[in-house]
């Protein structure tokens, strides 16, 4: 049974009616796990700097990504694009 005061909680993915699901703290944790991170736009100059740092000897993609709060696959994609651009230049 859904009570009318619980409707606003359903929009945010948080159960506000104790009998409708898990404890509120568990519901909050689940809602937090499913929230999307804000989409960030990185200027080309910043991308180039991050890629060049990640290409230094001894630096792994994971280390470079963590240093700049990126996911490793995101940095890996930038590195691939940088290599493609470099090979296409005359």
C-alpha contacts under 8 A as a table, 3 or more apart, distances in Angstrom:
res1	aa1	res2	aa2	distance
1	X	20	X	7.36
2	X	6	X	6.56
2	X	7	X	7.58
2	X	17	X	7.96
2	X	20	X	7.51
3	X	6	X	5.37
3	X	7	X	7.17
3	X	17	X	7.70
4	X	7	X	5.63
5	X	8	X	6.84
5	X	9	X	8.00
6	X	9	X	5.26
6	X	10	X	6.48
6	X	15	X	7.13
6	X	16	X	5.72
6	X	17	X	6.27
7	X	10	X	5.18
7	X	11	X	6.83
8	X	11	X	5.46
8	X	12	X	7.08
9	X	12	X	5.45
9	X	13	X	6.34
9	X	14	X	5.14
9	X	15	X	5.70
9	X	16	X	5.80
10	X	13	X	4.94
10	X	14	X	5.78
10	X	15	X	6.21
11	X	14	X	7.61
12	X	31	X	7.56
13	X	27	X	7.82
13	X	31	X	5.76
14	X	24	X	7.50
14	X	27	X	5.57
14	X	28	X	6.09
14	X	31	X	6.35
15	X	18	X	7.30
15	X	20	X	6.82
15	X	21	X	6.69
15	X	22	X	7.89
15	X	24	X	6.68
15	X	27	X	6.35
16	X	20	X	7.90
16	X	24	X	6.92
17	X	20	X	5.35
17	X	21	X	7.50
18	X	21	X	6.35
18	X	22	X	7.25
18	X	23	X	6.60
18	X	24	X	7.19
19	X	22	X	7.94
21	X	27	X	7.99
22	X	26	X	6.16
22	X	27	X	6.20
23	X	26	X	5.36
23	X	27	X	6.34
24	X	27	X	4.92
24	X	28	X	6.04
25	X	28	X	5.09
25	X	29	X	6.27
26	X	29	X	5.11
26	X	30	X	6.26
27	X	30	X	5.14
27	X	31	X	6.17
28	X	31	X	5.07
28	X	32	X	6.12
29	X	32	X	5.09
29	X	33	X	6.32
30	X	33	X	5.15
30	X	34	X	6.53
31	X	34	X	5.31
31	X	35	X	6.37
32	X	35	X	5.38
42	X	46	X	6.34
42	X	47	X	6.30
43	X	46	X	5.34
43	X	47	X	6.35
44	X	47	X	5.02
44	X	48	X	6.08
45	X	48	X	5.13
45	X	49	X	6.27
46	X	49	X	5.06
46	X	50	X	6.21
47	X	50	X	5.17
47	X	51	X	6.06
47	X	78	X	7.37
48	X	51	X	5.12
48	X	52	X	6.04
49	X	52	X	5.17
49	X	53	X	6.19
50	X	53	X	5.14
50	X	54	X	6.24
50	X	64	X	7.24
50	X	68	X	7.73
51	X	54	X	5.07
51	X	55	X	6.33
51	X	75	X	7.16
51	X	78	X	6.86
51	X	79	X	5.90
51	X	82	X	7.91
52	X	55	X	5.14
52	X	56	X	6.79
53	X	56	X	5.61
53	X	59	X	7.81
53	X	64	X	6.95
54	X	59	X	5.82
54	X	60	X	6.55
54	X	61	X	5.99
54	X	63	X	7.79
54	X	64	X	5.13
55	X	59	X	6.79
56	X	59	X	5.73
59	X	63	X	6.40
59	X	64	X	6.83
60	X	63	X	5.21
60	X	64	X	6.35
61	X	64	X	5.17
61	X	65	X	6.03
61	X	72	X	6.01
61	X	75	X	6.94
61	X	76	X	6.75
62	X	65	X	5.08
62	X	66	X	6.05
62	X	71	X	7.82
62	X	72	X	5.27
63	X	66	X	5.19
63	X	67	X	6.12
64	X	67	X	5.18
64	X	68	X	6.65
64	X	72	X	7.93
64	X	75	X	7.83
65	X	68	X	5.43
65	X	69	X	5.93
65	X	70	X	4.62
65	X	71	X	5.75
65	X	72	X	5.22
65	X	75	X	6.14
66	X	69	X	4.90
66	X	70	X	5.95
66	X	71	X	7.27
66	X	72	X	7.68
67	X	70	X	7.73
70	X	74	X	6.65
70	X	75	X	6.84
71	X	74	X	5.34
71	X	75	X	6.68
72	X	75	X	5.26
72	X	76	X	6.07
73	X	76	X	4.86
73	X	77	X	6.14
74	X	77	X	5.18
74	X	78	X	6.51
75	X	78	X	5.06
75	X	79	X	6.24
76	X	79	X	5.05
76	X	80	X	6.27
77	X	80	X	5.10
77	X	81	X	6.23
78	X	81	X	5.10
78	X	82	X	6.12
79	X	82	X	5.04
79	X	83	X	6.28
80	X	83	X	5.17
80	X	84	X	6.28
81	X	84	X	5.06
81	X	85	X	6.21
82	X	85	X	5.20
82	X	86	X	6.13
83	X	86	X	5.05
83	X	87	X	6.21
84	X	87	X	5.29
84	X	88	X	6.23
85	X	88	X	5.15
85	X	89	X	6.41
86	X	89	X	5.51
87	X	90	X	8.00
